Amino acid sequence: MTVISTLLPTATLTASETVAPGVSDSMEKTLRIVWDMDPAPANMHVLDWLAARGWCWAVEVSPYATADTMRALRRRGWVPIMDIPGHPETRRRHWERRHGGIPDPDQSLCRLLEATDGHAIAFYLIEDDSAGVAFPQELLRRKPRTHAEAKALFDAYLNEALALSRLYPGVGRWGMVGYAGSAHHYAAHGVECVIVERCNDDVEDLQTAIAFARGAARQYGGMWGIDLSLWWGVIHGCVQHLPASLYTRHLFMSFFSGAQVFRIEGGDLLVDADKGPSLVAQAVDAFANTVKHIVSGETDRPVAFLLPDDHGWMTPPYWRTTGEAWNYARVPCRPGDRGLDGLFGAAFPGSVFAMDPFPFGACAENDPPASPFSLACITPEFAPTPRDRYYAPPPIPFGRFTDRQTARAAMHETGMDPSPYRAMGDSRWGDIVDVLTTTAGLDALSPYPVLILAGPVQLDADLRERLMAYVRNGGALVMAAGTATPEDTGICGAVIQPELRVGRAWRWRNAPMTHEAFRFVPVHAADNPNVAVLATTSAGDPLVLRHALDKGVVYTCLAPWYEAGHAPLCGVALRLFDEVVGAVQPVRVEGPPAAWLSTAGDTQRTVVISNNDTGTWEGRVTVRNVAETLTGCFDLRQGTAVPFERSQSEVHLSLSIPPHDVRVIRWVQE
């Protein structure tokens, strides 16, 4: 892996060159905004606007850019980033469609290196997991039958796609994914900065993007970021001139979640030569001017979900009618995958509505479709055979518009805000979760007080050893029957029986009975004073065990994979998560659903709350671990003082948040 310092170059200039004002060292560390555009003469007004604003860190350019263009960008103080599709077939199709020719990547890289003294960054993988660019047809012709086969095929694809980059070890290797589940695979193959595309309706929700990318960065020692796309397949067009509340929430939530890079897609479209910056450009500008001089703080993320390395999981869109994993291969789900849907759905309620090509209902004419290649659609251009063509059905048989062009015209004529139709997920415990995979070492697991094994994780000898070390060092491990087997008495503290029974109700400690159908595996409880039964069936059979081990504890849910009979998540599993995650949850919110996160620093404590609804949010917020020395409280966006109450190390405040808006509240030393 390339040394990180080569990924974040400060432009090395000659004595006659000067850096544009406003690009400070602190900005390079905290606010790396990458502007995607063609720096051609026709777009000089865009570059002039960026230079005047002072917060742009890098400009992404085509491989056709000249050395003079690269030098000109560096004279203005920007890092040049070259947009090079990695896989040969993807590169050929991509450039034939957009430019009518095939670039010579070797010559392109030589020009880049010549113009940047070897300090450069290149996107070698740009939406190669199907968002917008799509897979080569040869890959789609292969029909993997299992998760393991799908992962092996994707690994082979990534090896081919990254072959060119290995010839240039001094060039920073970055990549962008459309599906959050691809983040770990990119990072495992040496992509040093993984950026996840968001804001369009071809991909998933923001919260899982953060959880996967941030976890992959910790697991593999890289960086992560968020891409803001202008495309909205619902109207088969871009939304840069429509109200930008969606982008504002994405930016602030991502920044305080710890994103290290922000890629602004379609930058050529964002600033008009005559009319000036679009509404989306203004939103980016307002965000950058708010945060460019502040430190985000260390994001609270005390919980990790540990998934199988070949999980292939994706946020299930609500229109999906079959259980599938691996977005490109559509492999049938296996036992345990439904529990993954339930766990993420509990953590981020409403996230399943982010990928929605039909918020206005059915189109009478589905031409053009929402996207030529996405989870919702594979058009003949990309389908290897007629059998591979796919069009997701609309969830309702009626609709507002006859076609997508009509919808686009209506939205632009009236200046409609896309936000009511572009759902963002809310939080159950706060956005405090990272996602790791089973290849993570103990050094990656140890920082998390709570580790939840999710999906069909198989405990081989090596993973058992890592998990036992994690627990004995003080971690709280949560797992379900299926992962826990009759061989795991030493972990769960009881002897699991190799059979299934049906439960019809459960009780948490001494609470009233909850009626719910589920399956469970019985156990023979060992005579172990360190094992407690937290939940039982109506017949008194153990359903949740708590096993104290040295400094840590293991919780075992005996409902396999946490699943219920008619739901992806059993109620007793959710009750378990509420107790274990609630113990480390840094912020509690009372009121309507919202999304929230928090950060901490030596001289500040920050909470960010996003109201994703069409109505005003009114609620009460409690924040733990706010030092008594932090006596001032301010809204960082509005610059106003915020009244609050203190109870020892906790603070409480009441907030009102307008529709589709976000508040950033910070406690500081006065």
Rosetta blueprint (number, residue, H / E / L):
1 M L
2 T L
3 V L
4 I H
5 S H
6 T H
7 L H
8 L L
9 P L
10 T L
11 A L
12 T L
13 L L
14 T L
15 A L
16 S L
17 E L
18 T L
19 V L
20 A L
21 P L
22 G L
23 V L
24 S L
25 D H
26 S H
27 M H
28 E H
29 K H
30 T H
31 L L
32 R L
33 I E
34 V E
35 W E
36 D E
37 M L
38 D L
39 P L
40 A L
41 P H
42 A H
43 N H
44 M H
45 H H
46 V H
47 L H
48 D H
49 W H
50 L H
51 A H
52 A H
53 R H
54 G L
55 W L
56 C E
57 W E
58 A E
59 V E
60 E E
61 V E
62 S L
63 P L
64 Y L
65 A L
66 T L
67 A H
68 D H
69 T H
70 M H
71 R H
72 A H
73 L H
74 R H
75 R H
76 R L
77 G L
78 W L
79 V E
80 P E
81 I E
82 M E
83 D E
84 I L
85 P L
86 G L
87 H L
88 P H
89 E H
90 T H
91 R H
92 R H
93 R H
94 H H
95 W H
96 E H
97 R H
98 R H
99 H H
100 G L
101 G L
102 I L
103 P L
104 D L
105 P H
106 D H
107 Q H
108 S H
109 L H
110 C H
111 R H
112 L H
113 L H
114 E H
115 A H
116 T H
117 D L
118 G L
119 H L
120 A L
121 I E
122 A E
123 F E
124 Y E
125 L E
126 I E
127 E L
128 D L
129 D L
130 S L
131 A L
132 G L
133 V L
134 A L
135 F L
136 P L
137 Q H
138 E H
139 L H
140 L H
141 R H
142 R L
143 K L
144 P L
145 R L
146 T L
147 H H
148 A H
149 E H
150 A H
151 K H
152 A H
153 L H
154 F H
155 D H
156 A H
157 Y H
158 L H
159 N H
160 E H
161 A H
162 L L
163 A L
164 L H
165 S H
166 R H
167 L H
168 Y L
169 P L
170 G L
171 V L
172 G E
173 R E
174 W E
175 G E
176 M E
177 V E
178 G L
179 Y L
180 A H
181 G H
182 S H
183 A H
184 H H
185 H H
186 Y H
187 A H
188 A H
189 H L
190 G L
191 V L
192 E L
193 C E
194 V E
195 I E
196 V E
197 E E
198 R E
199 C L
200 N L
201 D L
202 D L
203 V L
204 E L
205 D L
206 L H
207 Q H
208 T H
209 A H
210 I H
211 A H
212 F H
213 A H
214 R H
215 G H
216 A H
217 A H
218 R H
219 Q H
220 Y H
221 G L
222 G L
223 M E
224 W E
225 G E
226 I E
227 D E
228 L E
229 S L
230 L L
231 W E
232 W E
233 G H
234 V H
235 I H
236 H L
237 G E
238 C E
239 V L
240 Q L
241 H L
242 L L
243 P L
244 A L
245 S H
246 L H
247 Y H
248 T H
249 R H
250 H H
251 L H
252 F H
253 M H
254 S H
255 F H
256 F H
257 S L
258 G L
259 A L
260 Q L
261 V E
262 F E
263 R E
264 I E
265 E L
266 G L
267 G H
268 D H
269 L H
270 L L
271 V E
272 D E
273 A L
274 D L
275 K L
276 G E
277 P E
278 S L
279 L H
280 V H
281 A H
282 Q H
283 A H
284 V H
285 D H
286 A H
287 F H
288 A H
289 N H
290 T H
291 V H
292 K L
293 H L
294 I L
295 V L
296 S L
297 G L
298 E E
299 T E
300 D L
301 R L
302 P L
303 V E
304 A E
305 F E
306 L E
307 L E
308 P L
309 D L
310 D L
311 H L
312 G L
313 W L
314 M L
315 T L
316 P L
317 P L
318 Y L
319 W L
320 R L
321 T L
322 T L
323 G L
324 E E
325 A E
326 W L
327 N L
328 Y L
329 A L
330 R L
331 V E
332 P E
333 C L
334 R L
335 P L
336 G L
337 D H
338 R H
339 G H
340 L H
341 D H
342 G H
343 L H
344 F H
345 G H
346 A H
347 A H
348 F L
349 P L
350 G L
351 S H
352 V H
353 F H
354 A L
355 M L
356 D L
357 P L
358 F L
359 P L
360 F L
361 G E
362 A L
363 C L
364 A L
365 E L
366 N L
367 D L
368 P L
369 P L
370 A L
371 S L
372 P L
373 F E
374 S E
375 L L
376 A L
377 C E
378 I E
379 T L
380 P L
381 E L
382 F L
383 A L
384 P L
385 T L
386 P H
387 R H
388 D H
389 R L
390 Y E
391 Y E
392 A L
393 P L
394 P L
395 P L
396 I L
397 P L
398 F L
399 G E
400 R L
401 F L
402 T L
403 D L
404 R H
405 Q H
406 T H
407 A H
408 R H
409 A H
410 A H
411 M H
412 H H
413 E H
414 T H
415 G L
416 M L
417 D L
418 P L
419 S H
420 P H
421 Y H
422 R L
423 A L
424 M L
425 G L
426 D L
427 S L
428 R L
429 W L
430 G L
431 D L
432 I L
433 V E
434 D E
435 V E
436 L E
437 T E
438 T L
439 T L
440 A L
441 G L
442 L H
443 D H
444 A H
445 L H
446 S L
447 P L
448 Y L
449 P L
450 V E
451 L E
452 I E
453 L E
454 A L
455 G L
456 P L
457 V L
458 Q L
459 L L
460 D L
461 A H
462 D H
463 L H
464 R H
465 E H
466 R H
467 L H
468 M H
469 A H
470 Y H
471 V H
472 R H
473 N L
474 G L
475 G L
476 A E
477 L E
478 V E
479 M E
480 A E
481 A E
482 G L
483 T L
484 A E
485 T L
486 P L
487 E L
488 D L
489 T H
490 G H
491 I H
492 C H
493 G L
494 A E
495 V E
496 I E
497 Q L
498 P L
499 E L
500 L L
501 R E
502 V E
503 G E
504 R E
505 A E
506 W E
507 R E
508 W E
509 R L
510 N L
511 A L
512 P L
513 M L
514 T E
515 H E
516 E E
517 A E
518 F E
519 R E
520 F E
521 V L
522 P L
523 V E
524 H E
525 A E
526 A L
527 D L
528 N L
529 P L
530 N L
531 V E
532 A E
533 V E
534 L E
535 A E
536 T E
537 T E
538 S L
539 A L
540 G L
541 D L
542 P E
543 L E
544 V E
545 L E
546 R E
547 H E
548 A E
549 L E
550 D L
551 K L
552 G E
553 V E
554 V E
555 Y E
556 T E
557 C E
558 L L
559 A L
560 P H
561 W H
562 Y H
563 E L
564 A L
565 G L
566 H L
567 A L
568 P L
569 L L
570 C L
571 G H
572 V H
573 A H
574 L H
575 R H
576 L H
577 F H
578 D H
579 E H
580 V H
581 V H
582 G H
583 A L
584 V L
585 Q L
586 P L
587 V E
588 R E
589 V E
590 E E
591 G L
592 P L
593 P L
594 A L
595 A E
596 W E
597 L E
598 S E
599 T E
600 A E
601 G L
602 D L
603 T L
604 Q E
605 R E
606 T E
607 V E
608 V E
609 I E
610 S E
611 N E
612 N L
613 D L
614 T L
615 G L
616 T L
617 W E
618 E E
619 G E
620 R E
621 V E
622 T E
623 V E
624 R L
625 N L
626 V L
627 A L
628 E L
629 T L
630 L L
631 T L
632 G E
633 C E
634 F E
635 D E
636 L L
637 R L
638 Q L
639 G L
640 T E
641 A E
642 V L
643 P L
644 F L
645 E E
646 R E
647 S E
648 Q L
649 S L
650 E E
651 V E
652 H E
653 L E
654 S E
655 L E
656 S E
657 I E
658 P L
659 P L
660 H L
661 D E
662 V E
663 R E
664 V E
665 I E
666 R E
667 W E
668 V E
669 Q L
670 E L
